[in-house]
Amino acid sequence: MTARKQQRYRRLDRAERAVIERGLDKNRSAREMARDLGRSQSSVADEVRRNRTIARGQAKGGRVESAPEAACARLRRWPHVCNGCNKRRYHCSMPFRCEYSAARAQAIADATLSGSRRGVDRPEAEFERIAAAIRADLARGLSPAQISAGRAGEFSASPSTIYRWIARGYAGMSNMELRRKVGYKVRKKAALRPTAHGPERSFAAFSALSEGEREAACEMDTVMGKSSDHQCVLTLYLRCCRAQVLLLLPEKSSSAVAAALDMLEGAIGKAAFQRMFGLILTDNGTEFSDWRSLEKSCLPGKGARCRVYYCDVRQSQQKGGCERNHVELRKLLPKRRGISFDDLEPADMAAAMSQLNSEPRPSMAFMTPAAALAAAFGDDGHALMGALGIEEVPYAELLMSAEALNSARRERGRGPLI
């Protein structure tokens, strides 16, 4: 084999270990193999002695720390293993045997390297400070990706590192603090059925639009409170900038939805409405059944203000951005906590929108939806935020829990929701 230049400070790889195994089977010396590999003689000898394994018995495959005193003299000096011995298979009477296998040696080396990197490579006091900041942000409803970006000036930790610290229980953290890890149920699959609004407003018709039109669409849905509540929340999700609009409805009906869109159109103007909400994708709920009233403009002039398309029946994932954003909304208005939507006011919606649209989003390089809305739509975006009372909240003041709404209500002299 052609001699190679000696390489320093690099781990042996699987191919080099295979060369060592074949050399041992042929009774080659450590010096010869080291010359062929471009390694030092001690590196080859230490590799064999360190990663040899027991050849038979219950402990077969286990690592050999040291050969017993009664072992063969071959195991106490080079080559330290039974490889290359003529009696290796059938004629050896020694009770203890060990061998060198490239595959097992590679596995042992990988496990050693992985084990050496476990734990936290930070001073204890520093890690306690970091863990306290992470727990505080998790309690505010922020994700590890948002924490990693938002706290970049204080400490360096990737989202995967934060997830790993939480999963291993460092500093008392656990996956129970990650709402999405413990909050999902298995979905039931249902057979596909055609939409009741005709093929021209079906999801297939929506999918036939250009990619640019689909990306500029708005996804619409409603969020409910208690079963006894009359009020509900209409949600409008702008795909292009991840912005979330919340409008309070007095009842869950098509007339209430149309009235809410009328109010929004009157507040920002028909041109701005068409630019931001000109294409709407929604589900087949009864509150969205009257597409004529949803599309009809309330302002003088001819022409519709928008065009409405419908998802396939029981296929809510077709408007997945809206559904995903409801997870964030439910941090502010959690289920089964005794919150009545009948107690909500438009000012509560403004407070909720301010929090939701101030979350840094990993999908937008940690830009906030509020900033993206202003960048995408300019004066129209600012007009929408001004009309609905949306304000961008600094990262240090983000609070993704019901306490954010309760705090705003206390400032207005109102009682808490829960």
Salt bridges, closest charged atoms under 4 A:
ASP13 OD2 - ARG10 NH1 3.75
GLU16 OE2 - ARG4 NH2 3.68
GLU16 OE2 - ARG10 NH2 3.12
GLU16 OE1 - ARG39 NH2 3.08
ASP25 OD1 - ARG88 NH1 3.55
GLU32 OE1 - ARG28 NE 3.99
ASP36 OD2 - ARG28 NH2 2.76
ASP46 OD1 - ARG49 NH2 2.55
GLU47 OE2 - ARG17 NE 2.84
GLU47 OE1 - ARG50 NH2 3.62
GLU99 OE1 - ARG88 NH2 2.77
GLU99 OE2 - ARG104 NH1 2.93
ASP110 OD1 - ARG11 NH2 3.27
ASP137 OD1 - ARG140 NH2 2.67
ASP137 OD2 - ARG151 NE 2.83
GLU154 OE2 - ARG151 NH1 2.83
GLU177 OE1 - ARG135 NE 3.35
GLU215 OE2 - ARG242 NH1 3.89
GLU219 OE2 - ARG239 NE 2.54
ASP221 OD2 - LYS319 NZ 2.82
ASP262 OD1 - ARG305 NH1 2.46
GLU265 OE1 - ARG305 NH1 2.89
ASP283 OD2 - LYS319 NZ 3.69
GLU295 OE1 - ARG201 NH2 3.04
GLU323 OE2 - LYS319 NZ 2.57
GLU328 OE2 - ARG324 NH1 2.83
GLU328 OE1 - LYS331 NZ 3.02
GLU345 OE1 - ARG412 NH2 3.00
GLU345 OE2 - ARG414 NH2 2.66
ASP348 OD2 - ARG409 NH1 2.64
ASP348 OD1 - ARG412 NH2 3.02
GLU359 OE1 - ARG361 NH2 3.87
ASP380 OD2 - ARG275 NH1 3.21
GLU403 OE2 - ARG410 NH2 2.33
